[in-house]
Amino acid sequence: MAYTKLRDMLDLVMELNSSSLGLTIEQIMARTGRSRKTAERMLQGLSELGMEVEQSRLESDHHLTKRWRLNTGLPEPLTALEPSERASLERHLQFITDKQTSKALNKLLANQKTLSNHLAIDQEELIQRTAYIGRTGPRTQAKESYMAIFERAIQGFEKIEIFYRSLNHQRATWRTVNPLGLLFGRFGYLVASRQEKPATYRLDLIENVRPTGLIFESEPDWNLKDWAAQSFGIYHGDKILRVKLRFSGEAARRAQKVQFHKSQKMRRIKGGLVVDLYCQGHRELIHELCHPDWLGQVKIISPDSLRFEFDEYIKNLKSVTY
């Protein structure tokens, strides 16, 4: 059997063994990138190799959809994690909030070979330079080849060149930056500096990237997570404000269960809830206050500048609809 075919067969075995329900032929086609006939031949090939490939059906779809799964376990060497795979899982584990998922991933990692000291140190450096903000909704994907360059450059303090198109420009331009970390929310961002001041670059707007081999000196007192926590969202260009919001009615009950920002302080008042924040990212805060959950039941008590900015934003929205 040719090497490529053998690798594809092993990949299929991994996919089938990772699903308790089994996979439909359409799912196998999607995961292997093969045609229906090729996927069926691969399943037949597994049977010929002595693996127990069985069909299963679900009651929920009235037994109409065929699924395939394996009753054969895999040799331990085939399921061993590569160092890069373990490193990715360890990073992911740092940001999982679901206890059951975290426990399951810990069990998986506990049964695998640990990283070498050198890789573990690099891994910790990358974890410290990666942050997530808690926003729900669709998320964009970044190219794996670009991410590999970003991660190596962050770990090694290496300057990189990015071919970047900002939202208000039609054409991308090359720029040399010092990569400081990665920030993930609805979009992924490279945090990097050009002239000392850090800035964010959306990963999906980076059209090309190349390493330079040049090393830059990092600021010893700068911390990505502390920097990220200063903003209500992603943007870091405006003044840090002390914000006071008052929620009433049903919105007050909902807001009491929400973490708007790490700095928030809440106190109940008669008929409502007061929330104090200390953050940047005024426009993103305004977007949040326009959410249907809060509209008509939230007031900006202070500062006046934010209240004025909010009113102007609402006026601009009205001008779009008329």
The 8 nearest C-alpha neighbors of each residue, nearest first, counted from 0:
[[1, 5, 2, 4, 3, 6, 8, 44],
 [2, 0, 4, 3, 5, 6, 7, 8],
 [1, 3, 5, 4, 6, 0, 7, 8],
 [4, 2, 6, 5, 1, 7, 0, 8],
 [5, 3, 7, 1, 6, 2, 8, 0],
 [6, 4, 2, 8, 7, 3, 1, 0],
 [5, 7, 9, 3, 8, 4, 2, 10],
 [8, 6, 10, 4, 5, 9, 3, 11],
 [7, 9, 11, 5, 10, 6, 4, 12],
 [10, 8, 12, 6, 11, 7, 5, 13],
 [9, 11, 7, 13, 8, 12, 6, 14],
 [10, 12, 14, 8, 13, 9, 15, 7],
 [11, 13, 9, 15, 10, 14, 16, 8],
 [14, 12, 10, 16, 11, 15, 17, 9],
 [13, 15, 11, 17, 12, 16, 10, 18],
 [16, 14, 12, 68, 17, 13, 18, 69],
 [15, 17, 13, 18, 14, 69, 12, 68],
 [16, 18, 14, 15, 13, 19, 21, 12],
 [19, 17, 21, 20, 16, 15, 14, 22],
 [18, 20, 21, 17, 16, 68, 15, 22],
 [21, 19, 18, 22, 68, 55, 66, 67],
 [20, 22, 68, 67, 18, 66, 19, 15],
 [23, 21, 66, 67, 26, 27, 24, 68],
 [24, 22, 66, 26, 25, 65, 27, 67],
 [23, 25, 27, 26, 28, 22, 66, 35],
 [26, 24, 28, 23, 27, 29, 35, 22],
 [27, 25, 29, 23, 28, 24, 22, 30],
 [26, 28, 24, 30, 25, 29, 31, 23],
 [29, 27, 25, 33, 31, 26, 32, 30],
 [28, 30, 26, 32, 27, 31, 25, 33],
 [31, 29, 27, 28, 32, 26, 14, 33],
 [32, 30, 28, 33, 29, 27, 11, 7],
 [31, 33, 29, 28, 30, 34, 27, 38],
 [34, 32, 28, 31, 37, 38, 35, 29],
 [35, 33, 37, 36, 28, 38, 32, 39],
 [34, 36, 38, 37, 39, 28, 33, 24],
 [37, 35, 39, 38, 34, 40, 33, 41],
 [36, 38, 40, 34, 39, 35, 33, 41],
 [39, 37, 41, 35, 40, 36, 33, 28],
 [38, 40, 36, 42, 41, 37, 35, 43],
 [41, 39, 43, 37, 42, 38, 44, 36],
 [40, 42, 44, 38, 43, 39, 37, 45],
 [43, 41, 39, 45, 44, 40, 38, 46],
 [44, 42, 40, 46, 41, 45, 39, 47],
 [45, 43, 41, 47, 42, 46, 40, 48],
 [44, 46, 48, 42, 47, 43, 50, 41],
 [45, 47, 50, 43, 49, 48, 44, 52],
 [46, 48, 44, 49, 45, 43, 50, 42],
 [49, 47, 45, 46, 50, 44, 43, 51],
 [50, 48, 46, 47, 51, 45, 52, 44],
 [51, 49, 46, 45, 48, 71, 52, 69],
 [50, 52, 70, 69, 71, 53, 46, 49],
 [51, 53, 69, 68, 50, 46, 67, 70],
 [54, 52, 68, 67, 51, 69, 55, 70],
 [53, 55, 67, 66, 65, 68, 56, 52],
 [56, 54, 66, 67, 65, 53, 57, 21],
 [55, 57, 62, 65, 66, 64, 58, 54],
 [58, 56, 62, 59, 60, 61, 55, 64],
 [57, 59, 61, 62, 60, 56, 63, 64],
 [58, 60, 57, 61, 62, 56, 63, 64],
 [59, 61, 58, 62, 57, 63, 64, 56],
 [62, 60, 58, 63, 59, 57, 64, 56],
 [63, 61, 56, 57, 58, 60, 64, 59],
 [62, 64, 61, 60, 65, 56, 57, 58],
 [65, 63, 62, 56, 66, 60, 23, 57],
 [66, 64, 56, 23, 55, 54, 63, 67],
 [65, 67, 23, 22, 55, 21, 54, 56],
 [68, 66, 54, 21, 22, 53, 55, 23],
 [67, 69, 21, 15, 53, 52, 54, 22],
 [70, 68, 52, 71, 51, 16, 15, 53],
 [69, 71, 51, 72, 52, 68, 53, 50],
 [70, 72, 69, 51, 50, 73, 52, 16],
 [73, 71, 70, 74, 16, 69, 50, 75],
 [72, 74, 75, 71, 77, 78, 16, 12],
 [73, 75, 76, 77, 72, 78, 79, 71],
 [74, 76, 78, 77, 73, 79, 72, 111],
 [77, 75, 79, 78, 74, 73, 80, 111],
 [76, 78, 75, 79, 74, 73, 9, 80],
 [79, 77, 75, 76, 80, 73, 74, 13],
 [80, 78, 76, 77, 75, 111, 81, 112],
 [81, 79, 84, 85, 78, 82, 111, 112],
 [80, 82, 84, 83, 85, 79, 86, 112],
 [83, 81, 85, 84, 86, 114, 80, 118],
 [82, 84, 86, 81, 85, 87, 80, 88],
 [85, 83, 81, 87, 86, 82, 80, 88],
 [84, 86, 88, 82, 87, 83, 80, 89],
 [85, 87, 83, 89, 84, 88, 82, 90],
 [88, 86, 84, 90, 85, 89, 91, 83],
 [89, 87, 91, 85, 90, 86, 92, 84],
 [90, 88, 92, 86, 91, 87, 85, 93],
 [91, 89, 87, 88, 92, 93, 126, 86],
 [90, 92, 88, 93, 89, 94, 87, 95],
 [91, 93, 89, 95, 90, 94, 88, 101],
 [94, 92, 91, 90, 95, 89, 126, 96],
 [93, 95, 92, 91, 96, 131, 90, 130],
 [96, 94, 92, 97, 93, 101, 91, 100],
 [95, 97, 98, 94, 101, 100, 93, 92],
 [96, 98, 100, 99, 95, 101, 102, 94],
 [99, 97, 101, 100, 102, 96, 95, 103],
 [98, 100, 102, 101, 97, 103, 104, 96],
 [101, 99, 103, 102, 97, 98, 104, 95],
 [100, 102, 98, 104, 99, 103, 105, 97],
 [101, 103, 105, 99, 100, 104, 98, 106],
 [104, 102, 100, 106, 105, 101, 99, 107],
 [103, 105, 107, 101, 106, 102, 100, 108],
 [104, 106, 102, 108, 107, 103, 109, 101],
 [107, 105, 109, 103, 104, 108, 102, 110],
 [106, 108, 104, 105, 109, 110, 103, 111],
 [107, 109, 105, 111, 110, 106, 104, 85],
 [110, 108, 106, 107, 111, 105, 112, 113],
 [109, 111, 108, 107, 106, 112, 105, 79],
 [112, 110, 108, 109, 113, 79, 80, 107],
 [111, 113, 114, 110, 80, 79, 108, 109],
 [114, 112, 111, 115, 85, 108, 82, 109],
 [115, 113, 119, 118, 82, 116, 112, 85],
 [114, 116, 118, 117, 119, 113, 120, 82],
 [117, 115, 119, 118, 120, 114, 121, 113],
 [116, 118, 120, 115, 119, 121, 114, 122],
 [119, 117, 121, 115, 120, 116, 114, 122],
 [118, 120, 122, 116, 121, 117, 114, 115],
 [119, 121, 123, 122, 117, 118, 116, 124],
 [122, 120, 118, 124, 119, 123, 154, 125],
 [121, 123, 119, 125, 120, 124, 118, 126],
 [124, 122, 126, 120, 125, 121, 119, 127],
 [123, 125, 121, 127, 122, 126, 154, 120],
 [124, 126, 128, 122, 127, 123, 154, 129],
 [127, 125, 123, 129, 128, 124, 90, 122],
 [126, 128, 124, 125, 129, 123, 223, 224],
 [127, 129, 180, 125, 126, 223, 181, 124],
 [130, 128, 181, 126, 180, 127, 182, 125],
 [131, 129, 182, 224, 181, 183, 128, 132],
 [132, 130, 183, 182, 184, 133, 129, 94],
 [131, 133, 184, 134, 183, 130, 232, 182],
 [134, 132, 131, 184, 135, 185, 183, 232],
 [133, 135, 184, 132, 185, 136, 232, 131],
 [134, 136, 133, 185, 137, 184, 138, 132],
 [135, 137, 185, 138, 134, 184, 186, 133],
 [138, 136, 185, 139, 135, 186, 184, 134],
 [139, 137, 185, 186, 136, 140, 184, 187],
 [140, 138, 186, 141, 203, 137, 187, 185],
 [139, 141, 138, 142, 203, 187, 202, 186],
 [142, 140, 203, 202, 143, 139, 146, 145],
 [143, 141, 145, 144, 146, 140, 203, 202],
 [142, 144, 146, 145, 147, 141, 148, 140],
 [145, 143, 147, 142, 146, 148, 141, 149],
 [146, 144, 148, 142, 147, 143, 149, 208],
 [147, 145, 143, 149, 148, 144, 150, 142],
 [146, 148, 150, 144, 145, 149, 143, 151],
 [149, 147, 145, 151, 146, 150, 152, 144],
 [150, 148, 146, 152, 147, 151, 153, 145],
 [149, 151, 153, 147, 152, 148, 146, 154],
 [152, 150, 154, 148, 153, 149, 155, 147],
 [151, 153, 157, 155, 149, 150, 154, 156],
 [154, 152, 150, 156, 151, 155, 178, 179],
 [153, 155, 151, 152, 156, 121, 125, 124],
 [154, 156, 152, 157, 153, 151, 214, 121],
 [157, 155, 153, 152, 214, 215, 154, 158],
 [158, 156, 214, 152, 155, 213, 215, 212],
 [159, 157, 177, 213, 176, 211, 214, 215],
 [158, 160, 210, 211, 176, 175, 209, 157],
 [159, 161, 175, 209, 174, 208, 176, 210],
 [162, 160, 208, 173, 174, 163, 207, 205],
 [163, 161, 173, 207, 172, 206, 205, 171],
 [164, 162, 205, 171, 172, 161, 204, 206],
 [165, 163, 171, 204, 170, 168, 172, 166],
 [164, 166, 168, 167, 163, 204, 171, 169],
 [167, 165, 168, 164, 169, 204, 201, 170],
 [166, 168, 165, 169, 164, 170, 171, 204],
 [169, 167, 165, 166, 170, 164, 171, 172],
 [170, 168, 167, 171, 164, 166, 165, 172],
 [171, 169, 168, 164, 172, 165, 163, 167],
 [170, 172, 164, 163, 162, 169, 173, 165],
 [173, 171, 162, 163, 174, 164, 170, 161],
 [174, 172, 162, 161, 163, 160, 175, 171],
 [173, 175, 160, 161, 176, 172, 162, 163],
 [174, 176, 160, 159, 161, 158, 173, 193],
 [177, 175, 193, 192, 159, 158, 191, 178],
 [176, 178, 158, 192, 191, 179, 193, 159],
 [179, 177, 191, 153, 180, 176, 190, 158],
 [180, 178, 191, 190, 153, 177, 128, 192],
 [179, 181, 128, 190, 129, 178, 189, 153],
 [182, 180, 129, 189, 190, 188, 130, 128],
 [181, 183, 130, 188, 131, 129, 187, 189],
 [184, 182, 187, 131, 186, 188, 132, 130],
 [183, 185, 186, 132, 134, 131, 187, 133],
 [184, 186, 138, 137, 136, 134, 135, 183],
 [187, 185, 184, 139, 138, 183, 188, 201],
 [186, 188, 183, 202, 182, 201, 184, 185],
 [189, 187, 201, 182, 202, 200, 181, 199],
 [188, 190, 181, 200, 199, 191, 180, 202],
 [191, 189, 199, 180, 179, 181, 198, 178],
 [192, 190, 178, 179, 177, 197, 198, 176],
 [191, 193, 197, 177, 196, 195, 176, 198],
 [194, 192, 176, 195, 177, 196, 191, 175],
 [193, 195, 196, 192, 197, 176, 177, 191],
 [194, 196, 192, 193, 197, 177, 218, 191],
 [195, 197, 192, 194, 198, 193, 191, 236],
 [198, 196, 192, 191, 195, 190, 199, 193],
 [199, 197, 191, 190, 192, 196, 200, 235],
 [198, 200, 190, 189, 188, 191, 201, 197],
 [201, 199, 189, 188, 202, 190, 198, 204],
 [200, 202, 188, 204, 203, 187, 189, 199],
 [201, 203, 188, 205, 204, 187, 141, 200],
 [202, 204, 205, 201, 141, 139, 140, 187],
 [205, 203, 202, 201, 164, 206, 163, 165],
 [204, 206, 163, 202, 203, 207, 162, 161],
 [207, 205, 162, 204, 163, 208, 164, 203],
 [208, 206, 162, 205, 161, 209, 163, 145],
 [209, 207, 161, 160, 162, 145, 210, 159],
 [208, 210, 160, 159, 211, 161, 207, 148],
 [211, 209, 159, 212, 160, 158, 208, 148],
 [212, 210, 213, 159, 158, 209, 160, 157],
 [211, 213, 210, 157, 214, 158, 159, 152],
 [214, 212, 211, 158, 157, 215, 159, 210],
 [213, 215, 157, 156, 158, 212, 216, 155],
 [216, 214, 156, 157, 158, 217, 213, 177],
 [217, 215, 218, 214, 156, 219, 177, 157],
 [218, 216, 219, 215, 156, 221, 179, 177],
 [217, 219, 221, 220, 216, 222, 195, 179],
 [220, 218, 221, 217, 222, 216, 223, 179],
 [221, 219, 218, 222, 217, 223, 225, 226],
 [220, 222, 218, 219, 223, 226, 217, 225],
 [223, 221, 225, 224, 226, 220, 128, 127],
 [224, 222, 226, 225, 128, 227, 221, 180],
 [223, 225, 227, 226, 222, 130, 228, 128],
 [226, 224, 228, 222, 227, 223, 229, 221],
 [225, 227, 223, 224, 228, 229, 222, 221],
 [228, 226, 224, 229, 225, 223, 230, 233],
 [227, 229, 225, 226, 230, 224, 261, 231],
 [230, 228, 278, 227, 226, 279, 225, 231],
 [231, 229, 279, 278, 280, 232, 228, 227],
 [230, 232, 280, 278, 279, 260, 284, 283],
 [233, 231, 230, 280, 234, 283, 132, 284],
 [232, 234, 230, 235, 280, 231, 227, 199],
 [233, 235, 280, 236, 232, 230, 279, 199],
 [236, 234, 237, 230, 280, 279, 233, 198],
 [235, 237, 234, 238, 280, 279, 198, 239],
 [238, 236, 279, 235, 239, 280, 281, 234],
 [237, 239, 279, 240, 236, 278, 280, 235],
 [238, 240, 279, 278, 277, 237, 241, 229],
 [241, 239, 278, 277, 242, 238, 279, 302],
 [240, 242, 277, 276, 243, 278, 239, 302],
 [241, 243, 276, 275, 301, 240, 302, 277],
 [242, 244, 275, 301, 300, 274, 299, 276],
 [245, 243, 299, 274, 300, 273, 298, 275],
 [246, 244, 273, 298, 297, 272, 274, 299],
 [245, 247, 297, 251, 272, 271, 296, 250],
 [248, 246, 271, 251, 296, 250, 270, 297],
 [249, 247, 250, 251, 271, 296, 270, 246],
 [248, 250, 252, 251, 253, 247, 296, 246],
 [251, 249, 253, 248, 252, 293, 247, 254],
 [252, 250, 246, 247, 254, 272, 249, 271],
 [251, 253, 249, 255, 250, 254, 248, 256],
 [252, 254, 250, 251, 255, 256, 249, 257],
 [253, 255, 251, 257, 256, 252, 250, 246],
 [254, 256, 252, 253, 257, 251, 272, 265],
 [257, 255, 254, 253, 258, 252, 251, 259],
 [258, 256, 254, 255, 259, 253, 260, 252],
 [257, 259, 260, 256, 261, 263, 254, 255],
 [258, 260, 257, 263, 261, 231, 276, 254],
 [261, 259, 262, 263, 258, 231, 276, 228],
 [260, 262, 263, 228, 259, 258, 276, 229],
 [263, 261, 260, 276, 277, 264, 278, 275],
 [264, 262, 276, 275, 260, 261, 274, 265],
 [263, 265, 275, 274, 262, 276, 266, 273],
 [266, 264, 274, 273, 275, 263, 267, 272],
 [267, 265, 273, 272, 268, 274, 264, 275],
 [266, 268, 272, 271, 273, 265, 269, 270],
 [269, 267, 271, 272, 270, 266, 273, 245],
 [268, 270, 271, 267, 272, 247, 273, 266],
 [271, 269, 268, 247, 248, 272, 267, 251],
 [270, 272, 247, 268, 251, 246, 269, 267],
 [271, 273, 267, 246, 251, 268, 245, 266],
 [274, 272, 245, 266, 244, 265, 267, 246],
 [275, 273, 265, 244, 264, 243, 245, 263],
 [274, 276, 243, 264, 263, 242, 265, 244],
 [277, 275, 263, 242, 262, 241, 278, 243],
 [276, 278, 241, 240, 262, 242, 239, 275],
 [279, 277, 239, 230, 229, 240, 231, 276],
 [278, 280, 230, 239, 281, 231, 238, 229],
 [281, 279, 231, 230, 234, 283, 282, 232],
 [280, 282, 284, 283, 279, 285, 305, 231],
 [283, 281, 285, 284, 280, 286, 309, 308],
 [282, 284, 286, 285, 280, 281, 232, 287],
 [283, 285, 287, 281, 286, 282, 231, 288],
 [286, 284, 282, 288, 283, 287, 309, 281],
 [287, 285, 283, 289, 284, 288, 282, 290],
 [286, 288, 284, 289, 285, 290, 283, 293],
 [287, 289, 285, 290, 286, 293, 284, 294],
 [290, 288, 286, 287, 294, 291, 285, 293],
 [289, 291, 288, 287, 292, 293, 294, 286],
 [292, 290, 294, 293, 289, 288, 295, 287],
 [291, 293, 290, 294, 250, 253, 289, 296],
 [294, 292, 296, 291, 250, 290, 297, 288],
 [295, 293, 291, 296, 289, 292, 290, 297],
 [294, 296, 297, 293, 298, 291, 247, 292],
 [297, 295, 247, 293, 294, 246, 250, 248],
 [296, 298, 246, 245, 293, 295, 294, 247],
 [299, 297, 245, 244, 300, 246, 296, 295],
 [298, 300, 244, 301, 306, 243, 245, 297],
 [301, 299, 243, 244, 298, 302, 245, 242],
 [302, 300, 243, 303, 299, 242, 306, 305],
 [301, 303, 304, 305, 242, 300, 306, 241],
 [302, 304, 306, 301, 305, 307, 300, 299],
 [305, 303, 307, 302, 306, 308, 301, 309],
 [306, 304, 308, 307, 303, 302, 309, 281],
 [305, 307, 303, 309, 308, 304, 299, 310],
 [306, 308, 310, 304, 305, 309, 303, 311],
 [309, 307, 305, 311, 306, 310, 304, 312],
 [308, 310, 306, 312, 307, 311, 305, 285],
 [311, 309, 307, 313, 312, 308, 306, 314],
 [312, 310, 314, 308, 313, 309, 307, 315],
 [311, 313, 309, 315, 310, 314, 308, 316],
 [312, 314, 316, 310, 315, 311, 317, 309],
 [315, 313, 311, 317, 316, 312, 310, 318],
 [314, 316, 318, 312, 313, 317, 311, 319],
 [315, 317, 313, 319, 314, 318, 312, 320],
 [316, 318, 314, 320, 319, 315, 313, 321],
 [317, 319, 315, 316, 321, 320, 314, 313],
 [320, 318, 316, 317, 321, 315, 314, 313],
 [319, 321, 317, 318, 316, 315, 314, 313],
 [320, 318, 319, 317, 316, 315, 314, 313]]
